[in-house]
Amino acid sequence: MNIIRLILLLLLIWVIWSLFNRKNKKALKIQDKPVIKQGEMVSCQHCGLHVPTEEAIKIDDTNFCCKEHSKL
């Protein structure tokens, strides 16, 4: 009778442990996904490359992708 209780206890511990691990793996998968920011894009006046508004170099009302293109 003691052996059956021991086996049931070990089985219960294994089930709880496996459920806990499954929840942790799902939580990690959700956190690992990269966040993609969506924003307005503008094109470079020199080469036409589209860059996010935050990264564009703006001189007067003209947008450029880098300092070299703003000088040309």
C-alpha positions in Angstrom: 0.0 0.0 0.0 2.9 2.4 0.8 4.4 1.7 -2.6 1.2 2.7 -4.4 1.0 5.9 -2.5 4.6 6.7 -3.3 4.0 6.0 -7.0 0.9 8.2 -7.0 2.7 11.0 -5.2 5.6 10.9 -7.7 3.1 10.8 -10.6 1.3 13.9 -9.1 4.6 15.7 -8.7 5.6 14.9 -12.3 2.3 16.1 -13.7 2.5 19.4 -11.8 6.1 19.9 -12.9 5.3 19.3 -16.5 2.3 21.7 -16.5 4.5 24.3 -14.9 7.2 23.9 -17.5 4.7 24.1 -20.3 3.3 27.4 -19.1 6.9 28.8 -18.7 7.8 27.8 -22.3 4.7 29.5 -23.7 5.5 32.7 -21.7 9.1 32.7 -23.0 7.9 32.3 -26.6 5.6 35.3 -26.3 8.4 37.5 -24.8 10.9 36.5 -27.5 9.0 37.9 -30.4 10.5 41.2 -31.6 8.4 44.3 -31.5 8.0 45.9 -34.9 7.3 49.6 -34.7 5.0 50.9 -37.5 5.4 54.5 -38.3 5.5 56.9 -41.2 8.1 56.4 -43.9 9.7 59.1 -46.0 11.9 58.7 -49.1 15.4 60.1 -49.6 15.4 63.0 -52.0 18.7 61.7 -53.5 18.4 57.9 -53.8 14.7 57.3 -53.1 15.4 54.9 -50.2 12.5 54.8 -47.7 13.5 55.4 -44.1 11.4 55.9 -40.9 10.6 59.5 -40.2 12.5 59.4 -36.9 15.7 58.3 -38.7 15.5 60.6 -41.6 17.7 63.7 -41.9 15.5 66.6 -42.6 16.9 69.8 -44.1 14.3 72.5 -44.9 11.4 70.3 -46.1 13.6 67.7 -47.8 14.3 64.3 -46.4 17.5 62.3 -46.8 18.6 58.9 -45.6 22.2 59.8 -44.5 24.5 62.8 -44.1 26.3 62.1 -47.3 23.2 62.4 -49.4 22.2 65.6 -47.6 25.5 67.2 -48.7 25.1 66.2 -52.3 
